[in-house]
């Protein structure tokens, strides 16, 4: 027992304390790293050939944010990343891919195209294969840090190594093709007054811990300046621009990834060209638990601080 009136530090505080750092990773650097590793690390040696995006806080060696982790992954022609399943939910945003690259989820082949979002919900068998002629790259997003904190972690490998598909591209809930998402964004942009910004939430009922959204910005457009308790990882689907978060400014291009911890003012700016950002956050879970809070920060200097 310990006296509650003589605690070494408070157990409750007036507003969120941000311990993880806002961070930016560049796709050009990650691709160079994966290309260098490819001749040395095969899919037989490693569960996955990937580069985890580790938040640079003291003592952390894995998580990107408190509840989420992200990584760049590569698979070479002729390779298979063996099938496994685990408690955490996972998904991926496809960056570069040729023909005949696919993920197999519980026996269903999901063909992967550039900018597609492919889901592998928790406890579903999944593996990846590249039967095409060129290297394939994507960004992984998982809620592993959350499961590690709660501790109901399970993992199992497919006994035969790789689960061969027995059907193809039937599930509409496991893949969000970019062509369809882009069409929805453009339609929303055309219907909105001013036509400067559009946001589409990808409906993924199998992911109870994560919210997925695409935000399209017209050239020169910006999002509102706001802050939220959600932790979010943002990947650049197309374009280039800047994100201002908590007084820092990050300049991004296609394929880059940003870690945005909760309760810091965030504002995105598209520079010169149409830009689209893909966000993965724990907002859905926080909302279900009654924790989510968002504040409009209009009037608070975010850009150029």
C-alpha positions as CSV (number, residue, x, y, z in Angstrom):
1,X,0.0,0.0,0.0
2,X,1.1,3.6,-0.6
3,X,-0.4,6.7,0.9
4,X,-2.5,8.5,-1.8
5,X,-1.9,11.9,-0.1
6,X,1.9,11.5,-0.4
7,X,2.3,10.4,-4.0
8,X,5.6,11.0,-5.8
9,X,3.8,12.4,-8.8
10,X,0.2,13.2,-9.7
11,X,-1.9,10.4,-11.2
12,X,-4.4,12.8,-12.7
13,X,-3.7,16.1,-14.6
14,X,-5.7,18.9,-16.1
15,X,-5.0,18.2,-19.8
16,X,-3.1,15.6,-21.8
17,X,0.7,15.3,-21.4
18,X,2.4,14.7,-24.7
19,X,5.3,12.3,-24.3
20,X,5.8,11.1,-27.9
21,X,7.4,13.5,-30.3
22,X,6.1,14.9,-33.6
23,X,8.3,13.2,-36.2
24,X,8.8,13.1,-40.0
25,X,10.3,10.2,-42.0
26,X,11.2,10.6,-45.7
27,X,10.3,7.9,-48.2
28,X,13.4,8.6,-50.3
29,X,15.6,7.6,-47.4
30,X,13.5,4.6,-46.5
31,X,13.5,3.3,-50.0
32,X,17.3,3.6,-50.2
33,X,17.6,1.7,-46.9
34,X,15.3,-1.1,-48.1
35,X,17.1,-1.4,-51.4
36,X,20.4,-1.7,-49.6
37,X,19.0,-4.4,-47.3
38,X,17.3,-6.4,-50.0
39,X,20.4,-8.4,-51.1
40,X,21.3,-9.2,-47.5
41,X,17.9,-9.9,-45.8
42,X,15.6,-12.3,-47.5
43,X,12.0,-13.2,-46.5
44,X,13.4,-16.5,-45.4
45,X,15.7,-14.8,-42.9
46,X,13.2,-12.2,-41.6
47,X,9.5,-12.4,-40.8
48,X,9.1,-9.2,-42.9
49,X,11.7,-7.0,-44.7
50,X,10.7,-3.7,-43.1
51,X,11.9,-0.5,-41.5
52,X,10.0,0.5,-38.4
53,X,9.4,4.1,-37.7
54,X,10.5,4.4,-34.1
55,X,9.5,7.6,-32.2
56,X,12.7,9.2,-30.9
57,X,11.8,9.3,-27.2
58,X,14.0,7.9,-24.5
59,X,13.5,4.2,-23.9
60,X,11.4,3.5,-27.0
61,X,12.6,1.0,-29.5
62,X,9.5,0.2,-31.4
63,X,6.3,2.3,-31.2
64,X,5.6,5.2,-33.6
65,X,3.0,6.6,-31.3
66,X,1.5,5.5,-28.0
67,X,-1.1,3.2,-29.6
68,X,0.2,2.8,-33.2
69,X,3.3,1.6,-35.1
70,X,4.2,2.1,-38.7
71,X,6.9,0.7,-41.0
72,X,8.0,0.7,-44.6
73,X,8.1,-2.8,-46.2
74,X,9.5,-4.2,-49.4
75,X,9.0,-7.5,-51.2
76,X,11.1,-8.5,-54.2
77,X,10.1,-10.4,-57.4
78,X,9.5,-14.1,-56.7
79,X,9.3,-13.7,-52.9
80,X,6.6,-14.7,-50.5
81,X,6.3,-13.2,-47.0
82,X,5.0,-16.1,-45.0
83,X,1.5,-16.2,-43.7
84,X,0.8,-15.6,-40.0
85,X,-2.0,-14.2,-37.8
86,X,-1.9,-12.1,-34.6
87,X,-4.1,-10.2,-32.2
88,X,-3.2,-6.7,-33.5
89,X,-5.0,-5.2,-36.5
90,X,-2.9,-4.2,-39.5
91,X,-3.3,-2.5,-42.8
92,X,-1.0,-1.1,-45.6
93,X,-0.9,1.8,-48.0
94,X,0.7,0.7,-51.3
95,X,3.4,3.0,-52.6
96,X,5.1,1.3,-55.5
97,X,4.0,-2.0,-57.1
98,X,4.0,-3.7,-60.4
99,X,1.6,-6.5,-61.7
100,X,1.0,-9.7,-59.8
101,X,1.6,-8.4,-56.3
102,X,-1.0,-9.4,-53.7
103,X,-1.9,-10.1,-50.1
104,X,-3.7,-13.3,-49.1
105,X,-6.2,-12.8,-46.2
106,X,-7.8,-16.0,-45.0
107,X,-7.4,-17.5,-48.4
108,X,-8.6,-14.5,-50.4
109,X,-6.2,-12.9,-52.9
110,X,-6.2,-9.1,-52.7
111,X,-4.4,-7.6,-55.7
112,X,-2.4,-4.6,-54.7
113,X,-2.3,-1.4,-56.8
114,X,-0.6,1.9,-56.2
115,X,-2.3,4.0,-53.4
116,X,-4.7,1.1,-52.5
117,X,-5.4,0.5,-48.8
118,X,-5.4,-3.2,-47.9
119,X,-6.6,-4.5,-44.5
120,X,-5.5,-7.5,-42.5
121,X,-7.7,-7.4,-39.4
122,X,-6.7,-9.0,-36.2
123,X,-6.6,-12.9,-36.0
124,X,-7.0,-13.3,-39.8
125,X,-4.3,-15.2,-41.7
126,X,-2.3,-13.0,-44.0
127,X,0.8,-13.2,-46.2
128,X,2.2,-11.3,-49.2
129,X,3.6,-12.5,-52.6
130,X,5.2,-10.8,-55.5
131,X,4.9,-12.9,-58.7
132,X,5.7,-9.8,-60.9
133,X,8.9,-8.4,-62.4
134,X,9.5,-5.4,-60.1
135,X,10.1,-4.6,-56.4
136,X,7.0,-3.7,-54.4
137,X,6.8,-1.2,-51.5
138,X,4.2,-0.2,-49.0
139,X,3.6,1.4,-45.6
140,X,2.3,-0.8,-42.8
141,X,0.2,0.5,-39.9
142,X,-0.6,-1.6,-36.8
143,X,-2.1,-1.2,-33.3
144,X,0.6,-3.4,-31.8
145,X,1.6,-0.9,-29.1
146,X,-2.0,-0.8,-27.8
147,X,-2.2,-4.6,-27.7
148,X,1.2,-4.7,-25.9
149,X,-0.1,-2.3,-23.2
150,X,-3.3,-4.3,-22.8
151,X,-1.4,-7.6,-23.1
152,X,-3.8,-10.0,-24.9
153,X,-1.1,-10.7,-27.5
154,X,-1.3,-13.9,-29.6
155,X,0.6,-14.8,-32.8
156,X,0.7,-18.0,-34.9
157,X,2.4,-19.0,-38.2
158,X,0.7,-20.8,-41.1
159,X,1.9,-24.4,-40.8
160,X,2.8,-24.7,-44.6
161,X,4.6,-21.3,-44.6
162,X,2.5,-19.5,-47.1
163,X,-1.3,-19.8,-47.5
164,X,-2.1,-20.1,-51.2
165,X,-5.3,-18.2,-52.3
166,X,-8.5,-20.1,-53.2
167,X,-10.5,-17.0,-54.4
168,X,-9.7,-13.5,-55.5
169,X,-10.9,-9.9,-54.8
170,X,-14.3,-10.6,-53.5
171,X,-14.4,-8.7,-50.2
172,X,-15.2,-5.0,-50.3
173,X,-14.3,-4.6,-46.7
174,X,-10.7,-5.7,-47.0
175,X,-9.5,-3.4,-49.8
176,X,-10.1,0.2,-50.6
177,X,-9.0,0.7,-54.3
178,X,-7.5,4.1,-54.9
179,X,-9.5,4.6,-58.1
180,X,-12.7,4.5,-56.0
181,X,-11.4,6.6,-53.1
182,X,-10.1,9.2,-55.5
183,X,-13.5,9.4,-57.3
184,X,-15.2,10.0,-53.9
185,X,-12.8,12.7,-53.0
186,X,-13.1,14.5,-56.3
187,X,-16.9,14.3,-56.2
188,X,-16.9,15.7,-52.7
189,X,-14.5,18.5,-53.8
190,X,-16.8,19.4,-56.7
191,X,-19.9,19.5,-54.4
192,X,-18.3,21.6,-51.6
193,X,-18.5,25.3,-51.7
194,X,-15.1,26.6,-52.9
195,X,-13.9,23.1,-53.8
196,X,-10.7,23.4,-51.7
197,X,-10.7,20.4,-49.5
198,X,-12.4,16.9,-49.2
199,X,-12.2,14.2,-46.5
200,X,-13.4,10.6,-46.8
201,X,-13.5,8.2,-43.9
202,X,-12.8,4.6,-45.1
203,X,-15.5,2.5,-43.5
204,X,-13.6,-0.5,-41.9
205,X,-16.0,-2.1,-39.4
206,X,-13.4,-4.9,-38.7
207,X,-11.0,-2.3,-37.2
208,X,-12.4,-1.3,-33.9
209,X,-9.2,0.5,-32.7
210,X,-8.4,2.6,-35.7
211,X,-10.0,5.3,-38.0
212,X,-8.8,5.5,-41.6
213,X,-9.3,8.7,-43.6
214,X,-8.2,10.3,-46.9
215,X,-7.9,14.1,-47.1
216,X,-7.5,15.9,-50.4
217,X,-6.3,19.5,-50.6
218,X,-6.5,21.6,-53.7
219,X,-3.3,23.5,-54.7
220,X,-2.7,26.2,-52.0
221,X,-5.4,24.9,-49.7
222,X,-5.0,24.1,-46.0
223,X,-6.9,22.3,-43.3
224,X,-8.3,24.1,-40.3
225,X,-5.9,24.5,-37.3
226,X,-7.2,22.2,-34.6
227,X,-6.0,19.8,-31.9
228,X,-7.4,16.5,-30.8
229,X,-6.6,13.8,-28.2
230,X,-6.2,11.3,-31.1
231,X,-2.8,10.0,-32.0
232,X,-2.4,9.8,-35.7
233,X,0.1,8.7,-38.3
234,X,-0.2,10.5,-41.6
235,X,1.2,9.2,-45.0
236,X,1.5,11.3,-48.1
237,X,-0.4,9.7,-51.0
238,X,0.3,12.4,-53.5
239,X,1.6,16.0,-53.8
240,X,3.8,18.0,-51.5
241,X,3.4,20.5,-48.8
242,X,3.9,21.3,-45.1
243,X,2.4,20.3,-41.8
244,X,2.7,22.5,-38.8
245,X,2.3,20.7,-35.5
246,X,3.0,22.2,-32.1
247,X,5.2,24.9,-33.4
248,X,7.3,22.6,-35.7
249,X,7.0,22.6,-39.5
250,X,7.6,19.5,-41.6
251,X,8.0,19.7,-45.4
252,X,6.7,16.5,-47.0
253,X,6.5,14.7,-50.4
254,X,4.8,11.6,-51.6
255,X,5.5,8.5,-49.5
256,X,6.6,10.5,-46.4
257,X,5.2,9.6,-43.0
258,X,4.4,11.9,-40.1
259,X,3.8,11.0,-36.4
260,X,1.3,13.4,-34.8
261,X,0.8,12.9,-31.1
262,X,-2.5,14.0,-29.5
263,X,-3.3,17.5,-28.2
264,X,-0.9,19.4,-30.4
265,X,-2.2,22.0,-32.9
266,X,-2.1,20.5,-36.4
267,X,-2.5,22.2,-39.8
268,X,-1.7,20.8,-43.2
269,X,-0.8,23.0,-46.3
270,X,-0.7,21.8,-50.0
271,X,2.0,23.6,-51.9
272,X,1.5,24.2,-55.6
273,X,-0.1,20.9,-56.5
274,X,-3.1,18.8,-55.4
275,X,-2.1,16.8,-52.3
276,X,-3.8,13.9,-50.6
277,X,-3.0,12.6,-47.1
278,X,-3.9,9.3,-45.6
279,X,-4.3,9.2,-41.8
280,X,-4.5,6.3,-39.4
281,X,-5.5,7.2,-35.9
282,X,-7.0,5.9,-32.7
283,X,-9.9,8.4,-32.9
284,X,-12.5,5.6,-33.4
285,X,-11.4,3.8,-30.3
286,X,-11.2,7.0,-28.2
287,X,-14.7,8.1,-29.4
288,X,-16.2,4.7,-28.4
289,X,-14.6,5.0,-25.0
290,X,-15.7,8.6,-24.5
291,X,-12.2,10.0,-24.4
292,X,-12.1,11.9,-27.8
293,X,-11.9,15.6,-27.6
294,X,-11.2,18.1,-30.4
295,X,-10.7,21.9,-30.2
296,X,-10.7,24.5,-32.9
297,X,-7.4,26.4,-32.7
298,X,-8.4,29.2,-35.1
299,X,-6.6,32.4,-34.2
300,X,-3.6,30.4,-32.7
301,X,-0.5,30.8,-34.9
302,X,0.3,27.5,-36.3
303,X,2.1,28.3,-39.6
304,X,5.6,29.7,-39.3
305,X,5.9,29.5,-35.6
